Amino acid sequence: MKFWRYRRAWLRLGQPDTTNPSADEKGQPLPAGPQASVIIAARNEAHALPDLLADLRRQTWQGEGGPRFEVIVADDHSTDGTAEVVRQAAAGRGFPLRLLSLAELPGRPTGKKAAVEAALAVARAPWVVCTDADCRVPEGWLQAYAPYFGQDAVQFVSGPVLLTGAGLLAGLQGLELTALVGTGAASIAAGAPTMCNGANLAYRRAAFAEVGGFRGNDHLPSGDDEFLLHKLAARHPQGIRFVPHPAATVRTAAQPSLGTLLQQRVRWASKWRHYQPGGASRGLALLVLGANVSLYLLPLLLLWQPVAWPWVVAGWALKLGADGLFLTPVLGFLGRRRWLWLVPLLQLLYPPYALAVGLLGLRGGYQWKGRQVGNGPAA
């Protein structure tokens, strides 16, 4: 039932009108000055930031006086040339660009949430748009978000993320993330938001303050995206949107090795145990894990009842068919229908992979950006 509900919800999504990006939903001009503050939390990203900043310089969302946005890079104690990259880009004056150094703030805070909060404290625009320093954005990225900025009811907007890279491992990662993106978008369209991606989202500064920002989960390194989504969805049930426009798609590279992939996924999974009991997100995570593990164990029935093979085949066919029906339009939206052939392989690998990630996430120890987080050996 949930599968069909999500598939129908995804198919109901319609593209926003971006033909008049300087007007609200009634066609009235937006106020003068920056309408969005793009926040980028960066740690040791000197190699990636130049590309992202170049993408932002090419944004088509412009007003009569120039860009309708500002960019704030919050440097999280980088030990490379991240700060110098930002200073050089700011000198180019393509758009308003500011550098914040967490190392120079009182208490020398660390982590992505601290970086986002520091940037929010100096942001001038009513809307905040977040992406990661190692991402690439198309020239129409902010223009695709702009139609939502003038809608009074909208408080939070999630956008699509696409993994890039060559090879089998990159393809499997991309397919997995596509399923997450599609599920998150469909849950928003269905009125029960479950997930989003911090590499591509926007929210009102006033709404962030209204729900206390990251308060209550600020001690967790992960969850700057989903916990905020859940807070705002509880306060503003009709105020959550997804941008179903290709121009809103943020691209980021797949992890290059199995080891770095596991570290990333364990970081994501470390927040699962902090979901609200009985909430949609925890229920969905348990449902997906249970369904995949059950399917994986189904062939064991043949050890006791060989005649049950038609039921085993039917179970696998039903699951793979359902995955294909849901993923086909999502992959089509992202321009990656060729990944459909990877669905059976991902299904074979997913149960042990998900169990390992889930258990390691409960343990809570992982390395990220050269830091040891939680339990585990020191870096």
C-alpha positions as CSV (number, residue, x, y, z in Angstrom):
1,M,0.0,0.0,0.0
2,K,2.8,2.5,0.9
3,F,4.5,1.6,-2.4
4,W,1.5,2.6,-4.5
5,R,0.9,5.6,-2.4
6,Y,4.4,6.9,-2.9
7,R,4.4,6.1,-6.6
8,R,1.2,8.0,-7.1
9,A,2.6,10.9,-5.0
10,W,5.7,11.1,-7.2
11,L,3.7,11.1,-10.4
12,R,1.5,14.0,-9.0
13,L,4.5,16.2,-8.6
14,G,4.5,19.1,-11.1
15,Q,7.3,21.4,-12.2
16,P,7.1,24.9,-10.7
17,D,6.8,27.9,-13.1
18,T,10.2,29.5,-13.4
19,T,9.4,31.9,-16.2
20,N,9.1,34.9,-13.8
21,P,11.7,34.1,-11.1
22,S,11.4,37.7,-9.6
23,A,7.7,37.4,-8.7
24,D,5.7,35.6,-6.1
25,E,2.8,33.2,-6.9
26,K,0.5,36.1,-7.7
27,G,2.9,37.7,-10.1
28,Q,3.9,40.5,-7.7
29,P,7.5,41.6,-7.6
30,L,9.6,40.2,-4.8
31,P,11.1,42.8,-2.4
32,A,14.4,44.5,-3.4
33,G,17.6,43.1,-2.0
34,P,18.8,39.5,-1.6
35,Q,16.0,37.0,-1.2
36,A,18.2,34.0,-0.5
37,S,21.4,33.4,1.4
38,V,23.3,30.4,0.1
39,I,25.1,28.7,3.0
40,I,28.0,26.4,2.4
41,A,29.6,24.7,5.3
42,A,33.2,23.8,4.3
43,R,36.0,21.8,5.8
44,N,39.2,21.2,3.7
45,E,37.4,21.8,0.4
46,A,39.9,23.9,-1.4
47,H,39.9,21.5,-4.3
48,A,36.1,21.5,-4.8
49,L,35.0,25.0,-3.8
50,P,36.3,26.8,-7.0
51,D,33.9,24.7,-9.2
52,L,30.9,25.4,-6.9
53,L,31.6,29.1,-6.7
54,A,32.0,29.3,-10.5
55,D,28.6,27.6,-10.7
56,L,27.1,30.2,-8.4
57,R,28.6,33.0,-10.5
58,R,26.7,31.7,-13.5
59,Q,23.3,31.7,-11.8
60,T,20.5,33.0,-14.0
61,W,18.4,34.3,-11.0
62,Q,19.1,38.0,-11.3
63,G,17.3,41.2,-10.5
64,E,17.6,44.7,-11.9
65,G,20.4,45.4,-9.5
66,G,22.3,42.1,-10.0
67,P,22.1,38.8,-8.2
68,R,19.1,38.2,-5.9
69,F,21.2,36.1,-3.6
70,E,24.3,36.3,-1.3
71,V,26.7,33.4,-0.5
72,I,28.2,32.7,2.9
73,V,30.9,30.1,3.3
74,A,31.5,28.9,6.9
75,D,35.0,27.5,7.2
76,D,34.9,24.6,9.7
77,H,38.6,24.7,10.9
78,S,40.0,23.8,7.5
79,T,43.8,23.0,7.3
80,D,44.1,23.6,3.6
81,G,43.5,26.6,1.4
82,T,39.7,26.8,1.7
83,A,39.7,30.3,3.2
84,E,42.1,31.6,0.5
85,V,39.9,30.2,-2.2
86,V,36.9,32.1,-0.8
87,R,38.9,35.3,-0.4
88,Q,40.0,35.2,-4.0
89,A,36.5,34.5,-5.3
90,A,35.1,37.4,-3.2
91,A,37.6,39.7,-4.9
92,G,36.0,38.8,-8.3
93,R,32.8,40.5,-7.2
94,G,30.5,38.2,-9.2
95,F,28.0,38.1,-6.3
96,P,28.1,39.0,-2.6
97,L,30.4,36.5,-1.0
98,R,31.4,36.3,2.7
99,L,33.8,34.1,4.6
100,L,33.1,33.0,8.2
101,S,35.8,31.2,10.2
102,L,34.6,29.0,13.0
103,A,38.1,29.1,14.5
104,E,37.7,32.9,15.1
105,L,34.3,32.6,16.8
106,P,33.9,32.5,20.6
107,G,34.2,28.9,21.8
108,R,35.7,27.8,18.5
109,P,32.6,25.7,17.6
110,T,33.0,22.7,15.2
111,G,30.8,20.7,12.9
112,K,28.3,21.4,10.1
113,K,25.4,22.5,12.4
114,A,27.7,25.0,14.1
115,A,28.8,26.3,10.7
116,V,25.2,26.6,9.5
117,E,24.1,28.4,12.7
118,A,27.1,30.8,12.4
119,A,26.1,31.7,8.8
120,L,22.5,32.1,9.7
121,A,23.5,34.7,12.4
122,V,24.9,37.0,9.7
123,A,22.5,36.1,6.8
124,R,20.5,39.0,5.4
125,A,17.9,37.3,3.2
126,P,14.6,35.8,4.4
127,W,15.4,32.4,2.8
128,V,18.4,30.2,3.3
129,V,19.5,27.7,0.6
130,C,22.0,25.0,1.6
131,T,24.4,22.9,-0.4
132,D,27.7,21.2,0.3
133,A,31.1,22.5,-0.8
134,D,31.8,19.4,-3.0
135,C,28.6,19.8,-5.0
136,R,27.9,21.3,-8.5
137,V,24.8,23.3,-9.2
138,P,23.3,24.1,-12.6
139,E,22.9,27.7,-13.7
140,G,19.1,27.6,-13.1
141,W,19.4,26.1,-9.6
142,L,18.2,29.2,-7.6
143,Q,15.7,30.2,-10.3
144,A,14.0,26.8,-9.8
145,Y,13.6,27.6,-6.1
146,A,12.5,31.2,-6.6
147,P,8.8,30.5,-7.2
148,Y,8.5,29.2,-3.7
149,F,10.1,32.2,-2.0
150,G,7.0,34.4,-2.5
151,Q,4.5,31.8,-1.2
152,D,3.6,32.6,2.3
153,A,2.6,29.1,3.3
154,V,5.8,27.5,2.2
155,Q,8.5,27.1,4.9
156,F,10.8,24.4,3.7
157,V,11.8,23.2,0.2
158,S,13.7,20.0,-0.6
159,G,15.6,19.5,-3.9
160,P,16.9,16.5,-5.9
161,V,20.5,15.2,-5.6
162,L,22.2,13.1,-8.3
163,L,25.4,11.1,-7.7
164,T,28.0,11.2,-10.5
165,G,30.9,8.9,-11.3
166,A,31.9,6.0,-13.4
167,G,31.9,2.3,-12.6
168,L,29.7,-0.3,-10.9
169,L,30.2,1.1,-7.3
170,A,29.2,4.6,-8.4
171,G,26.2,3.2,-10.2
172,L,25.0,1.3,-7.2
173,Q,25.4,4.3,-5.0
174,G,23.5,6.4,-7.5
175,L,20.7,4.0,-7.6
176,E,20.4,3.8,-3.8
177,L,20.4,7.6,-3.5
178,T,17.8,7.8,-6.3
179,A,15.5,5.6,-4.2
180,L,16.0,7.9,-1.2
181,V,15.4,11.0,-3.3
182,G,12.3,9.6,-4.8
183,T,11.0,8.4,-1.4
184,G,11.6,11.7,0.2
185,A,9.9,13.6,-2.6
186,A,6.9,11.3,-2.6
187,S,6.5,11.4,1.2
188,I,6.5,15.2,0.9
189,A,3.9,15.1,-1.8
190,A,1.8,12.7,0.2
191,G,1.8,15.0,3.2
192,A,4.0,12.9,5.5
193,P,7.6,14.1,5.0
194,T,10.3,11.6,6.0
195,M,13.6,12.5,4.4
196,C,15.6,15.1,2.5
197,N,19.2,15.8,1.6
198,G,21.3,18.6,3.2
199,A,23.1,19.0,-0.1
200,N,20.0,20.6,-1.6
201,L,17.4,22.3,0.5
202,A,16.0,25.7,1.5
203,Y,14.0,27.1,4.4
204,R,12.9,30.4,5.9
205,R,15.2,31.9,8.5
206,A,12.1,32.9,10.5
207,A,10.9,29.3,10.4
208,F,14.3,28.0,11.6
209,A,14.1,30.3,14.6
210,E,10.5,29.5,15.2
211,V,11.2,25.8,15.8
212,G,14.4,26.4,17.8
213,G,16.7,25.5,14.9
214,F,18.9,22.5,15.8
215,R,18.0,22.6,19.5
216,G,17.3,19.1,20.8
217,N,19.7,17.4,18.3
218,D,22.5,19.9,18.2
219,H,24.8,17.3,19.9
220,L,24.4,15.0,16.9
221,P,26.9,15.6,14.1
222,S,24.4,14.4,11.5
223,G,20.8,15.3,10.9
224,D,21.0,19.0,10.0
225,D,18.5,18.2,7.3
226,E,16.0,15.6,8.4
227,F,15.5,16.7,12.0
228,L,14.8,20.2,10.8
229,L,12.4,18.9,8.2
230,H,10.5,16.9,10.9
231,K,10.3,19.9,13.2
232,L,9.0,22.2,10.5
233,A,6.5,19.6,9.2
234,A,5.1,19.2,12.7
235,R,4.7,23.0,13.0
236,H,3.7,23.7,9.4
237,P,2.1,20.5,7.9
238,Q,1.1,22.3,4.7
239,G,4.4,24.2,4.4
240,I,6.8,21.6,3.0
241,R,7.6,21.3,-0.7
242,F,9.8,19.4,-3.1
243,V,11.2,21.0,-6.3
244,P,10.5,18.6,-9.2
245,H,12.5,20.5,-11.7
246,P,15.6,19.2,-13.4
247,A,17.3,22.6,-13.1
248,A,17.1,22.2,-9.3
249,T,19.2,19.0,-9.3
250,V,22.5,19.2,-7.4
251,R,25.3,16.9,-8.4
252,T,27.9,15.4,-6.2
253,A,30.5,12.7,-6.7
254,A,29.9,9.1,-5.5
255,Q,32.3,7.8,-2.9
256,P,35.4,6.4,-4.5
257,S,35.8,3.2,-2.4
258,L,33.7,0.9,-0.3
259,G,35.5,2.1,2.9
260,T,34.6,5.8,2.3
261,L,31.1,4.7,1.3
262,L,30.6,2.9,4.6
263,Q,31.9,5.8,6.6
264,Q,29.4,8.1,4.9
265,R,26.5,5.8,5.2
266,V,27.3,5.1,8.9
267,R,27.3,8.9,9.5
268,W,23.8,9.1,7.8
269,A,22.6,6.1,9.8
270,S,23.8,7.4,13.2
271,K,20.8,9.6,13.4
272,W,18.2,6.8,12.9
273,R,17.9,5.9,16.6
274,H,17.1,9.6,17.3
275,Y,14.0,9.6,15.2
276,Q,10.8,10.1,17.1
277,P,9.3,6.8,18.2
278,G,6.2,6.0,16.1
279,G,7.2,8.7,13.6
280,A,6.9,8.2,9.8
281,S,10.7,8.2,9.3
282,R,11.5,5.5,11.9
283,G,8.5,3.4,10.6
284,L,9.6,3.7,7.0
285,A,13.3,2.8,7.9
286,L,12.1,-0.4,9.7
287,L,9.7,-1.3,7.0
288,V,12.3,-1.1,4.3
289,L,14.9,-3.0,6.3
290,G,12.5,-5.7,7.3
291,A,11.2,-6.2,3.8
292,N,14.7,-6.5,2.3
293,V,16.0,-8.8,5.0
294,S,12.9,-11.0,4.7
295,L,13.3,-11.3,1.0
296,Y,16.9,-12.2,1.5
297,L,16.0,-15.0,3.9
298,L,13.1,-16.3,1.8
299,P,15.2,-18.8,-0.2
300,L,16.1,-20.5,3.1
301,L,12.5,-21.9,2.9
302,L,13.7,-24.2,0.1
303,L,16.0,-26.1,2.6
304,W,12.8,-27.4,4.4
305,Q,10.2,-27.0,1.7
306,P,11.7,-27.3,-1.8
307,V,8.2,-27.3,-3.3
308,A,7.9,-23.7,-2.1
309,W,10.1,-22.4,-4.9
310,P,7.2,-20.8,-6.8
311,W,6.5,-18.6,-3.7
312,V,10.1,-17.7,-3.5
313,V,10.2,-16.7,-7.1
314,A,7.0,-14.8,-6.8
315,G,8.3,-12.9,-3.8
316,W,11.4,-11.8,-5.6
317,A,9.5,-10.9,-8.7
318,L,7.0,-8.8,-6.8
319,K,9.7,-6.9,-4.9
320,L,11.8,-6.3,-8.0
321,G,8.8,-5.3,-10.0
322,A,7.6,-2.9,-7.4
323,D,11.1,-1.3,-7.2
324,G,11.2,-1.0,-11.0
325,L,7.8,0.6,-11.2
326,F,8.7,3.2,-8.5
327,L,12.2,3.9,-9.7
328,T,11.5,4.2,-13.5
329,P,9.9,7.7,-13.3
330,V,12.5,8.9,-10.7
331,L,15.4,7.7,-12.8
332,G,13.8,9.2,-15.9
333,F,13.6,12.6,-14.1
334,L,17.3,12.4,-13.2
335,G,18.3,11.1,-16.7
336,R,19.6,7.8,-15.4
337,R,17.2,5.1,-16.6
338,R,20.2,3.0,-17.5
339,W,20.6,2.3,-13.8
340,L,17.5,0.2,-13.9
341,W,19.5,-2.9,-14.8
342,L,21.3,-2.6,-11.5
343,V,18.1,-3.1,-9.5
344,P,18.5,-6.9,-9.1
345,L,22.2,-6.6,-8.1
346,L,21.4,-3.9,-5.6
347,Q,18.6,-6.1,-4.2
348,L,21.1,-9.0,-3.6
349,L,23.7,-6.7,-1.9
350,Y,21.4,-4.4,0.0
351,P,20.2,-6.6,3.0
352,P,23.7,-7.4,4.4
353,Y,24.9,-3.9,3.5
354,A,21.9,-2.2,5.3
355,L,22.3,-4.4,8.3
356,A,26.0,-3.6,8.6
357,V,25.4,0.1,8.2
358,G,22.5,0.1,10.6
359,L,24.4,-1.7,13.4
360,L,27.5,0.5,12.9
361,G,25.2,3.5,13.0
362,L,23.8,2.4,16.3
363,R,27.4,2.1,17.6
364,G,27.9,5.7,16.5
365,G,31.6,5.7,15.6
366,Y,32.9,7.0,12.3
367,Q,35.4,9.3,10.7
368,W,34.4,12.4,8.8
369,K,36.5,15.1,7.2
370,G,39.5,13.9,9.2
371,R,37.7,13.8,12.5
372,Q,36.7,10.8,14.7
373,V,33.1,11.1,15.7
374,G,31.7,9.0,18.6
375,N,33.1,5.6,19.5
376,G,35.9,4.1,17.5
377,P,39.7,4.3,17.2
378,A,41.2,7.7,17.1
379,A,42.2,9.2,13.8
